[in-house]
Amino acid sequence: MKINNIELFKVPPRWLFLKMTTDDGLTGWGEPVIEGRADTVKACVEELKYYLIGRDPQKIEDIWQVLYRGGFYRGGPVMMSAISGIDQALWDIKGKFYHTPIYNLMGGKCRDNIQVYSWIGGDRPKDVAVQAVEKKKQGFSAIKMNATEEMHYIDSYKKIDLVLQRVGAIRDAAGQYFGIGVDFHGRVHKPMAKILAKELEVFHLMFIEEPVLTENIEALKEITKHSNIPIATGERMFSRWDYKNLLNAGYVDIIQPDLSHAGGITECKKIASMAEAYDVALAPHCPLGPIALSACLQVDATCANAVIQEQSLGIHYNQGSDVLDYLQEKSVFKYKDGVVELPVSPGLGIEINEDKVREMSFVPFDWKNPVWRNPDGTVAEW
């Protein structure tokens, strides 16, 4: 069996899908993308075809090593996202070849389902209490929201108070034990992050996410002095070598590798096992499409330290196209009682509606994240 073709489809709202085929007719799907840089990742995958066409797709580890190490310069979001989508497709083919879900090829599942959460509030959080109650009625047991709008290194306590009002409103409306994750999104710098983390402690949050950017992980030491809320981070880290430094620092409680950014199934399984050795939980980042989500569930299935899974159904980025729109069988991601069951079909466990993918690949779009500025004109983190 040999890889004989790779096709790429840029589809709305902001995704890039990869279809890999073999000479005996098997197909595998992947999702290699950086949100807002889909064309850049697409070009990278096109270059990597040189290492793939004619190769045996079952040699996943060797292919991964060639793609990572064979170009001399390595790592970074573009290269690792390209590798991620390729890796997902390789595993999809392997699962289909053996007529079994991918997790059965990685030691088998250690769970039957996993808790999921839903996004509320958008980039600039509003009406979050109403939205949280709606999600609870839909069967979710947890939500995540952005904490703040733009925030300067030193900023007004008014912004702190507004965050507390929003989170307090959710706690009052949704109940004492409803899960709340608050994403700082790297928007908050250390001086204000310390204050915000301390003030939020009273609400018994599931976690605070990216309280500071991952390039400032030394600041987590300061934040843990002021708050006992579990700290989650890692969506902007791209390999086990990035996570090595984070885990050695000892200030993170939940890691959030993205299976479309951090080397795919192969690498993220290794990252998850590293975290387990440090008594750190796993909650994969996934505000993306159905292929990325299914890849996450395959890894979650095999990891005892996986605690909750992000998913993007109904997220504010998905206007016009959503996760289920590209699937033949839409019930595969059925959320009930706050959890999702594991896929049971071979490979990734989903069947992509290829006609829909091809149709939507001709729809012009060019999603970019906003560029924010502080009142003084300086660029703010989005």
C-alpha positions as CSV (number, residue, x, y, z in Angstrom):
1,M,0.0,0.0,0.0
2,K,1.4,3.4,-1.0
3,I,0.2,7.0,-0.7
4,N,-0.6,8.2,-4.3
5,N,-2.4,11.5,-3.8
6,I,-3.0,14.4,-1.3
7,E,-5.7,17.0,-1.9
8,L,-6.3,20.1,0.2
9,F,-9.6,22.0,0.6
10,K,-9.9,25.4,2.2
11,V,-13.5,25.6,3.5
12,P,-15.5,28.1,5.6
13,P,-15.7,29.1,8.3
14,R,-11.8,29.0,8.7
15,W,-10.7,25.4,8.1
16,L,-8.4,23.4,5.8
17,F,-9.1,19.8,5.1
18,L,-6.7,17.2,3.7
19,K,-7.7,14.1,1.8
20,M,-5.0,11.4,1.5
21,T,-5.6,8.4,-0.8
22,T,-3.7,5.2,-1.3
23,D,-3.2,3.0,-4.4
24,D,-5.6,0.4,-3.1
25,G,-8.4,2.9,-2.6
26,L,-8.3,3.8,1.1
27,T,-8.8,7.4,2.1
28,G,-7.8,9.3,5.2
29,W,-8.7,12.8,6.3
30,G,-6.8,15.4,8.3
31,E,-7.2,19.0,9.4
32,P,-3.9,20.9,9.0
33,V,-4.6,24.6,9.7
34,I,-3.7,27.7,11.6
35,E,-6.8,29.9,12.1
36,G,-6.2,32.9,9.8
37,R,-3.2,31.3,8.1
38,A,-4.8,28.5,6.2
39,D,-3.1,29.4,2.9
40,T,0.3,29.3,4.5
41,V,-0.2,25.9,6.0
42,K,-1.6,24.7,2.7
43,A,1.6,25.7,1.0
44,C,3.6,23.9,3.6
45,V,1.7,20.7,3.0
46,E,2.2,21.0,-0.7
47,E,6.0,21.1,-0.1
48,L,5.8,18.1,2.2
49,K,4.2,16.0,-0.5
50,Y,7.7,15.3,-1.7
51,Y,8.3,13.1,1.4
52,L,4.9,11.4,1.2
53,I,3.9,10.2,-2.3
54,G,4.9,6.6,-2.8
55,R,5.4,6.0,1.0
56,D,3.7,3.2,3.0
57,P,1.1,5.1,5.1
58,Q,1.3,2.5,7.8
59,K,4.8,3.7,8.8
60,I,3.4,6.6,10.7
61,E,6.2,7.1,13.2
62,D,8.9,7.0,10.6
63,I,7.0,9.5,8.4
64,W,6.5,11.8,11.3
65,Q,10.2,11.7,12.1
66,V,11.1,12.5,8.5
67,L,8.7,15.4,8.3
68,Y,9.9,16.8,11.5
69,R,13.6,16.2,11.3
70,G,14.2,15.9,7.5
71,G,14.2,19.6,6.7
72,F,16.9,20.6,9.2
73,Y,14.8,23.6,10.5
74,R,12.0,22.3,12.6
75,G,9.0,23.1,14.7
76,G,6.9,26.2,14.8
77,P,3.1,26.6,14.2
78,V,3.2,26.4,10.4
79,M,5.3,23.2,10.1
80,M,3.7,21.5,13.0
81,S,0.2,22.2,11.8
82,A,1.0,20.8,8.4
83,I,2.5,17.7,10.1
84,S,-0.6,17.4,12.3
85,G,-3.1,17.1,9.4
86,I,-0.9,14.6,7.6
87,D,-0.6,12.6,10.7
88,Q,-4.3,12.5,11.3
89,A,-4.9,11.3,7.8
90,L,-2.3,8.5,8.2
91,W,-4.0,7.3,11.4
92,D,-7.4,7.4,9.7
93,I,-6.1,5.2,6.9
94,K,-4.5,2.8,9.3
95,G,-7.7,2.5,11.3
96,K,-9.7,1.8,8.2
97,F,-7.1,-0.8,7.0
98,Y,-7.6,-2.7,10.3
99,H,-11.3,-2.0,10.5
100,T,-11.1,-0.4,14.0
101,P,-11.1,3.0,15.7
102,I,-7.6,4.6,16.0
103,Y,-7.7,4.3,19.8
104,N,-7.6,0.5,19.5
105,L,-4.3,0.8,17.8
106,M,-2.9,2.9,20.6
107,G,-3.5,0.5,23.5
108,G,-7.3,0.6,23.5
109,K,-9.8,2.9,25.3
110,C,-9.7,3.5,29.0
111,R,-13.1,5.3,29.0
112,D,-16.5,5.2,27.3
113,N,-17.1,9.0,27.0
114,I,-15.6,12.3,28.0
115,Q,-17.1,15.5,29.3
116,V,-17.3,18.4,26.8
117,Y,-17.8,22.1,27.2
118,S,-19.4,24.8,25.0
119,W,-18.2,28.3,24.2
120,I,-20.2,31.3,25.1
121,G,-19.9,35.1,24.9
122,G,-17.8,35.6,21.8
123,D,-14.5,37.5,21.5
124,R,-16.0,40.4,23.6
125,P,-18.1,38.6,26.3
126,K,-21.7,39.6,26.6
127,D,-25.0,38.1,27.8
128,V,-23.0,35.3,29.2
129,A,-25.4,34.3,32.0
130,V,-28.3,33.9,29.5
131,Q,-26.0,31.9,27.2
132,A,-24.8,29.7,30.0
133,V,-28.3,28.8,31.0
134,E,-29.1,28.0,27.4
135,K,-26.1,25.6,27.2
136,K,-27.2,24.0,30.4
137,K,-30.6,23.4,29.0
138,Q,-29.0,21.9,25.9
139,G,-27.3,19.3,28.2
140,F,-23.9,20.8,28.7
141,S,-22.5,20.7,32.2
142,A,-19.7,23.2,31.6
143,I,-18.9,26.3,29.5
144,K,-15.9,28.4,28.7
145,M,-15.8,32.2,28.0
146,N,-13.3,34.9,27.3
147,A,-12.5,36.8,30.4
148,T,-11.8,40.3,29.1
149,E,-11.6,42.5,26.2
150,E,-8.2,44.2,25.4
151,M,-6.2,44.9,28.6
152,H,-3.0,46.9,29.0
153,Y,0.0,45.9,31.1
154,I,-1.5,48.0,33.9
155,D,-5.2,48.7,33.4
156,S,-8.3,49.9,35.2
157,Y,-9.9,47.9,38.0
158,K,-13.2,48.6,36.2
159,K,-12.2,45.8,33.7
160,I,-11.5,43.5,36.6
161,D,-14.9,44.3,38.1
162,L,-16.7,43.7,34.8
163,V,-15.1,40.2,34.6
164,L,-16.2,39.4,38.2
165,Q,-19.7,40.6,37.4
166,R,-20.0,38.3,34.4
167,V,-18.6,35.3,36.1
168,G,-20.8,35.9,39.1
169,A,-23.9,36.2,37.0
170,I,-23.1,32.8,35.4
171,R,-22.5,31.2,38.8
172,D,-25.8,32.6,40.1
173,A,-27.8,31.6,37.0
174,A,-26.3,28.2,36.3
175,G,-25.8,26.9,39.8
176,Q,-23.0,26.1,42.3
177,Y,-21.5,23.1,40.5
178,F,-21.9,24.1,36.9
179,G,-18.4,24.1,35.3
180,I,-16.9,27.5,34.3
181,G,-13.7,27.9,32.4
182,V,-12.4,31.5,32.0
183,D,-10.0,32.0,29.2
184,F,-7.6,34.9,29.6
185,H,-6.6,34.2,26.0
186,G,-3.1,35.7,26.6
187,R,-4.7,39.1,26.7
188,V,-3.8,39.8,30.3
189,H,-0.2,40.6,31.3
190,K,1.3,39.5,34.6
191,P,0.4,42.5,36.8
192,M,-3.3,42.3,36.0
193,A,-3.4,38.5,35.7
194,K,-2.3,38.2,39.4
195,I,-5.2,40.4,40.4
196,L,-7.8,38.8,38.2
197,A,-6.8,35.2,39.2
198,K,-7.0,36.1,42.9
199,E,-10.4,37.8,42.6
200,L,-11.9,34.9,40.6
201,E,-11.0,32.3,43.2
202,V,-14.3,32.8,45.0
203,F,-16.3,31.4,42.0
204,H,-14.7,27.9,42.2
205,L,-13.8,27.8,38.5
206,M,-12.8,24.7,36.6
207,F,-9.7,26.5,35.3
208,I,-8.3,29.7,34.1
209,E,-6.8,29.4,30.6
210,E,-3.7,31.1,29.3
211,P,-3.4,33.6,32.2
212,V,-0.3,34.8,30.5
213,L,1.2,33.9,27.1
214,T,3.2,30.7,27.1
215,E,6.4,32.6,26.3
216,N,6.0,34.0,29.8
217,I,5.6,30.8,31.6
218,E,7.9,32.0,34.4
219,A,5.1,34.4,35.3
220,L,2.9,31.4,36.3
221,K,4.9,31.1,39.5
222,E,3.7,34.5,40.5
223,I,0.1,33.8,39.7
224,T,0.0,30.6,41.7
225,K,1.0,32.6,44.7
226,H,-2.2,34.5,44.5
227,S,-4.7,31.9,43.4
228,N,-5.4,28.2,43.8
229,I,-7.6,28.0,40.6
230,P,-6.2,25.2,38.3
231,I,-4.2,26.8,35.5
232,A,-4.6,25.5,31.9
233,T,-2.4,26.4,29.0
234,G,-0.6,25.1,25.9
235,E,-2.7,25.8,22.8
236,R,0.2,27.8,21.4
237,M,2.8,25.1,22.1
238,F,3.7,22.8,19.2
239,S,5.8,19.8,20.3
240,R,6.8,17.7,23.3
241,W,9.9,19.9,23.6
242,D,7.8,22.9,24.2
243,Y,5.8,21.0,26.8
244,K,9.0,19.7,28.5
245,N,9.8,23.2,29.7
246,L,6.3,23.9,30.8
247,L,5.9,20.7,32.7
248,N,9.4,21.1,34.3
249,A,8.4,24.5,35.6
250,G,5.7,22.9,37.6
251,Y,3.0,25.6,37.6
252,V,0.4,24.2,35.2
253,D,-2.5,21.8,36.1
254,I,-4.1,21.2,32.7
255,I,-2.3,21.1,29.3
256,Q,-4.2,21.9,26.1
257,P,-2.3,20.7,23.1
258,D,-4.2,21.2,19.8
259,L,-4.2,18.1,17.6
260,S,-4.2,20.3,14.5
261,H,-1.2,22.4,15.7
262,A,1.0,20.2,17.9
263,G,2.0,17.3,15.7
264,G,-1.3,15.4,15.4
265,I,-2.3,12.2,17.1
266,T,1.3,10.8,17.2
267,E,2.8,13.8,19.0
268,C,-0.2,14.7,21.3
269,K,-0.4,11.1,22.6
270,K,3.3,11.5,23.7
271,I,2.6,14.9,25.2
272,A,-0.3,13.5,27.2
273,S,1.8,10.7,28.6
274,M,4.5,13.2,29.6
275,A,1.9,15.2,31.4
276,E,0.6,12.1,33.2
277,A,4.1,11.6,34.7
278,Y,3.8,15.1,36.1
279,D,0.3,14.5,37.6
280,V,-1.1,17.0,35.1
281,A,-4.4,16.7,33.3
282,L,-5.2,16.8,29.6
283,A,-7.9,18.9,27.9
284,P,-7.1,19.2,24.2
285,H,-7.7,22.6,22.5
286,C,-10.2,22.3,19.6
287,P,-12.2,25.3,18.4
288,L,-11.9,23.8,14.9
289,G,-13.8,21.3,12.6
290,P,-15.0,17.7,12.8
291,I,-11.7,16.1,11.8
292,A,-9.8,17.8,14.5
293,L,-12.4,17.0,17.1
294,S,-12.5,13.3,16.2
295,A,-8.7,13.2,16.4
296,C,-9.0,14.6,19.9
297,L,-11.5,12.0,20.9
298,Q,-9.2,9.2,19.7
299,V,-6.4,10.5,22.0
300,D,-8.8,11.2,24.9
301,A,-10.0,7.6,24.7
302,T,-6.6,6.3,25.6
303,C,-5.5,8.8,28.2
304,A,-6.6,8.4,31.9
305,N,-5.6,12.0,32.6
306,A,-8.0,13.5,29.9
307,V,-10.6,15.4,31.8
308,I,-12.7,17.5,29.4
309,Q,-12.8,18.2,25.6
310,E,-13.3,21.5,23.9
311,Q,-15.6,21.4,20.9
312,S,-16.8,24.2,18.6
313,L,-20.4,23.4,17.7
314,G,-22.2,26.8,17.6
315,I,-19.0,28.8,18.4
316,H,-19.1,32.4,17.2
317,Y,-16.5,31.7,14.5
318,N,-18.7,29.2,12.8
319,Q,-21.3,31.5,11.3
320,G,-22.5,30.0,8.0
321,S,-20.8,26.7,8.4
322,D,-20.6,24.5,11.4
323,V,-19.0,21.2,12.6
324,L,-21.8,18.9,11.6
325,D,-22.2,20.4,8.1
326,Y,-19.3,18.4,6.6
327,L,-20.4,15.0,8.0
328,Q,-22.5,12.3,6.4
329,E,-23.6,11.0,9.8
330,K,-24.3,14.0,12.1
331,S,-25.2,12.0,15.2
332,V,-21.6,10.9,15.8
333,F,-21.0,14.0,18.0
334,K,-24.2,13.7,20.0
335,Y,-23.8,15.5,23.3
336,K,-25.9,14.3,26.2
337,D,-25.6,14.8,30.0
338,G,-22.5,16.9,29.4
339,V,-20.5,14.2,27.7
340,V,-19.9,12.8,24.2
341,E,-19.5,9.1,23.4
342,L,-16.4,7.9,21.7
343,P,-16.6,7.2,18.0
344,V,-16.9,3.5,17.1
345,S,-16.4,3.4,13.4
346,P,-13.0,2.6,11.8
347,G,-10.2,5.2,11.7
348,L,-11.2,8.6,12.9
349,G,-14.8,7.4,13.3
350,I,-16.4,10.0,11.0
351,E,-17.5,10.0,7.3
352,I,-16.7,13.2,5.6
353,N,-19.3,14.5,3.1
354,E,-16.8,15.0,0.3
355,D,-19.4,16.5,-2.1
356,K,-20.1,19.2,0.5
357,V,-16.3,19.8,1.1
358,R,-15.7,20.2,-2.7
359,E,-18.7,22.5,-3.1
360,M,-17.7,24.7,-0.1
361,S,-14.0,24.9,-1.2
362,F,-15.2,27.2,-4.1
363,V,-16.9,29.6,-1.6
364,P,-14.6,32.6,-1.3
365,F,-13.6,33.6,2.2
366,D,-10.5,34.8,4.1
367,W,-11.0,34.6,7.8
368,K,-8.6,36.7,9.9
369,N,-8.6,37.4,13.6
370,P,-9.1,41.0,14.6
371,V,-6.2,43.3,15.4
372,W,-7.0,45.1,18.7
373,R,-5.5,48.3,20.1
374,N,-5.5,49.8,23.5
375,P,-6.8,53.4,23.9
376,D,-3.3,54.8,23.6
377,G,-2.8,53.1,20.2
378,T,-0.6,50.3,21.2
379,V,-1.4,46.8,19.8
380,A,-3.3,44.6,22.3
381,E,-3.4,40.9,22.4
382,W,-6.4,39.3,20.8
